């Protein structure tokens, strides 16, 4: 999968260093993935949830953080739309962000 934009991960874990190993793990697994559908994504990340509008929520570091991404399976693109704490996540509409 091609991930847009890695810089968002770096900026986040620069501010929250404890998130770095988990975000790097997510990045590496996602970059190597060749998902064709949600079921295949679920095999890589069993806690991922589909929230509609091609958006998926990933629990990061045991649900300490959340990452929302738009995933387009056909062109193999992942667009990071949000990274934040569980509390920050509850303040957004993840289906439109």
Backbone bond lengths (Angstrom), bond angles and torsions (degrees), N, CA, C in turn:
res aa  C-N    CA-C-N  psi(-1)  N-CA   C-N-CA  omega(-1)  CA-C   N-CA-C  phi
1 X - - - 1.451 - - 1.532 107.80 -
2 X 1.288 115.37 146.13 1.465 120.28 176.08 1.528 107.79 -99.71
3 X 1.313 116.20 125.60 1.466 121.63 -173.08 1.519 110.23 -104.91
4 X 1.328 115.84 128.37 1.464 123.25 175.39 1.519 107.23 -115.13
5 X 1.183 125.59 124.49 1.441 132.81 -10.21 1.531 107.84 -117.66
6 X 1.310 115.10 132.73 1.460 121.21 178.84 1.527 110.97 -59.01
7 X 1.320 116.00 -33.63 1.462 121.77 -179.12 1.543 111.90 -53.38
8 X 1.329 117.29 -34.19 1.465 120.69 178.98 1.524 111.11 -61.35
9 X 1.328 116.62 -39.27 1.464 120.58 177.69 1.524 110.62 -64.85
10 X 1.328 115.88 -46.63 1.466 120.68 -178.64 1.522 110.92 -61.89
11 X 1.317 116.64 -44.58 1.465 119.78 178.95 1.524 111.01 -61.25
12 X 1.326 116.32 -39.61 1.465 119.21 -179.05 1.519 111.26 -68.73
13 X 1.326 117.67 -49.09 1.461 117.59 -176.48 1.523 112.94 -77.29
14 X 1.304 118.13 -11.15 1.464 120.04 169.46 1.526 109.29 -69.46
15 X 1.314 115.53 -37.31 1.466 121.37 178.39 1.532 111.38 -79.88
16 X 1.330 117.18 -33.09 1.464 122.73 -178.49 1.533 108.75 -126.76
17 X 1.335 117.73 80.25 1.475 121.77 -173.27 1.526 114.67 -57.79
18 X 1.326 118.24 -27.51 1.465 119.24 -179.90 1.528 112.26 -67.41
19 X 1.326 117.46 -16.98 1.462 121.65 179.54 1.529 112.38 -84.92
20 X 1.324 117.52 -13.40 1.470 120.69 -173.03 1.533 114.06 -56.96
21 X 1.330 120.35 -52.73 1.477 118.21 -178.09 1.534 112.87 -59.01
22 X 1.309 116.95 -41.51 1.468 120.07 -178.35 1.527 111.63 -69.62
23 X 1.334 117.41 -40.56 1.458 119.92 178.71 1.520 111.72 -69.05
24 X 1.314 117.49 -37.60 1.462 120.45 176.25 1.532 110.63 -65.66
25 X 1.325 116.92 -38.67 1.461 121.08 176.77 1.527 110.10 -62.57
26 X 1.346 117.00 -46.01 1.461 120.99 177.31 1.524 110.48 -58.44
27 X 1.318 116.27 -45.98 1.463 121.23 -179.38 1.530 111.32 -60.08
28 X 1.309 116.91 -48.95 1.468 120.62 -177.58 1.527 112.37 -63.64
29 X 1.324 117.33 -42.84 1.468 120.57 178.29 1.530 110.91 -65.10
30 X 1.319 115.78 -42.60 1.466 120.38 -178.04 1.521 110.99 -68.41
31 X 1.318 117.37 -41.59 1.461 122.01 -179.57 1.536 110.92 -60.09
32 X 1.318 117.01 -38.12 1.467 121.31 -177.88 1.534 112.90 -83.15
33 X 1.306 117.35 -14.77 1.468 121.39 -175.46 1.528 111.52 -70.04
34 X 1.316 114.31 153.78 1.457 121.77 174.87 1.533 108.62 -131.88
35 X 1.319 114.42 53.23 1.463 120.19 -175.72 1.523 111.55 -64.19
36 X 1.327 114.05 140.84 1.461 121.16 173.53 1.531 111.10 -109.39
37 X 1.345 115.91 -15.59 1.463 119.55 -176.88 1.535 109.53 -163.79
38 X 1.320 114.66 175.55 1.464 121.15 -177.70 1.528 111.91 -62.64
39 X 1.315 117.32 -37.86 1.475 120.37 -178.99 1.526 110.80 -60.34
40 X 1.314 117.08 -39.83 1.464 119.96 178.01 1.527 111.30 -68.73
41 X 1.327 116.55 -38.16 1.470 120.47 176.68 1.525 109.71 -63.10
42 X 1.305 116.56 -39.99 1.461 122.29 -178.86 1.533 111.26 -62.67
43 X 1.320 117.73 -29.52 1.462 120.92 176.80 1.527 110.96 -67.77
44 X 1.332 116.48 -32.63 1.471 120.73 178.33 1.517 111.88 -79.83
45 X 1.333 116.32 -38.50 1.467 122.48 -177.67 1.529 108.01 -133.61
46 X 1.327 116.37 95.44 1.471 118.98 -173.82 1.523 113.56 -67.72
47 X 1.330 118.59 -15.00 1.464 119.90 -179.36 1.524 112.88 -98.82
48 X 1.332 118.60 5.41 1.456 120.55 179.62 1.533 109.67 -69.52
49 X 1.338 115.04 143.58 1.464 120.92 178.27 1.518 109.73 -125.43
50 X 1.323 115.71 138.53 1.456 121.45 172.64 1.523 107.27 -85.66
51 X 1.337 116.77 130.91 1.463 120.35 -177.96 1.521 112.23 -118.85
52 X 1.317 116.82 9.33 1.457 121.44 178.26 1.516 112.54 94.04
53 X 1.315 114.78 164.30 1.457 122.26 177.85 1.531 111.84 56.67
54 X 1.340 116.00 36.44 1.474 124.27 179.12 1.524 113.23 63.70
55 X 1.319 116.77 20.33 1.455 121.20 -179.66 1.528 110.44 -105.76
56 X 1.344 113.23 142.77 1.454 120.95 -177.60 1.514 108.47 -133.61
57 X 1.332 115.63 141.73 1.463 122.10 -179.13 1.519 108.59 -109.46
58 X 1.334 115.20 125.35 1.452 122.58 178.79 1.522 108.87 -108.78
59 X 1.317 116.55 130.96 1.457 121.00 172.25 1.523 107.67 -80.49
60 X 1.315 116.04 130.02 1.460 122.30 -177.74 1.523 108.65 -118.47
61 X 1.302 115.62 133.98 1.467 122.93 178.78 1.529 111.23 55.22
62 X 1.319 114.91 57.98 1.461 120.10 176.51 1.505 113.82 62.13
63 X 1.334 117.02 35.51 1.458 124.21 178.20 1.533 112.93 73.93
64 X 1.333 117.81 13.86 1.463 120.45 173.23 1.523 109.34 -69.12
65 X 1.328 115.70 -37.18 1.463 122.35 179.39 1.513 109.47 -124.37
66 X 1.319 114.78 159.67 1.461 121.20 175.78 1.513 108.92 -128.39
67 X 1.310 115.05 144.42 1.457 121.77 176.61 1.521 107.07 -126.37
68 X 1.324 116.40 126.40 1.459 121.96 177.27 1.525 107.16 -108.40
69 X 1.317 115.87 130.00 1.462 120.62 -179.96 1.519 110.37 -136.90
70 X 1.319 114.57 146.52 1.459 121.41 168.49 1.522 105.35 -87.80
71 X 1.320 116.54 126.51 1.462 120.74 -179.91 1.524 108.24 -117.82
72 X 1.332 115.06 121.66 1.460 122.05 175.46 1.524 106.76 -108.88
73 X 1.329 116.01 105.99 1.454 121.34 -172.54 1.528 113.30 -68.80
74 X 1.324 118.26 -35.54 1.460 120.20 -175.48 1.531 112.22 -69.98
75 X 1.325 120.14 -51.22 1.465 116.78 176.58 1.528 113.22 -82.50
76 X 1.347 116.43 -3.88 1.480 122.17 178.86 1.528 111.49 66.90
77 X 1.339 116.59 47.25 1.461 122.27 179.74 1.519 110.59 -113.41
78 X 1.333 114.99 142.09 1.463 122.26 173.90 1.524 107.20 -127.37
79 X 1.322 116.11 120.85 1.457 121.86 179.74 1.528 108.94 -109.44
80 X 1.313 116.74 114.91 1.462 120.98 178.14 1.527 107.96 -73.01
81 X 1.331 115.90 123.86 1.464 120.84 -178.39 1.526 112.80 -109.07
82 X 1.356 116.96 -24.99 1.467 120.07 -176.24 1.516 109.08 -160.07
83 X 1.319 115.60 139.40 1.463 122.64 168.17 1.517 105.66 -135.92
84 X 1.318 116.61 129.75 1.459 119.10 179.10 1.508 111.61 -172.19
85 X 1.315 114.03 179.03 1.452 119.90 177.63 1.527 109.19 -71.74
86 X 1.305 115.22 167.12 1.462 120.20 177.31 1.528 109.64 -59.35
87 X 1.322 117.09 -38.97 1.474 121.92 178.93 1.524 110.80 -64.77
88 X 1.332 117.53 -43.86 1.469 121.25 177.37 1.523 110.74 -61.78
89 X 1.317 115.83 -39.68 1.464 121.56 -178.97 1.530 111.10 -60.76
90 X 1.310 116.91 -38.39 1.468 120.59 -178.73 1.524 112.77 -65.93
91 X 1.330 118.05 -14.25 1.468 122.62 -178.94 1.517 113.47 -93.09
92 X 1.320 117.75 -2.98 1.469 120.46 -176.67 1.521 110.44 -113.12
93 X 1.322 114.56 162.40 1.469 121.20 169.92 1.520 106.36 -100.00
94 X 1.311 116.51 96.90 1.468 120.24 -171.84 1.527 112.75 -68.91
95 X 1.311 118.53 -14.67 1.460 119.01 179.36 1.530 112.30 -81.73
96 X 1.336 116.90 -10.31 1.468 119.68 179.72 1.520 113.56 -123.07
97 X 1.299 118.15 -10.66 1.464 120.49 -176.15 1.523 111.39 -66.47
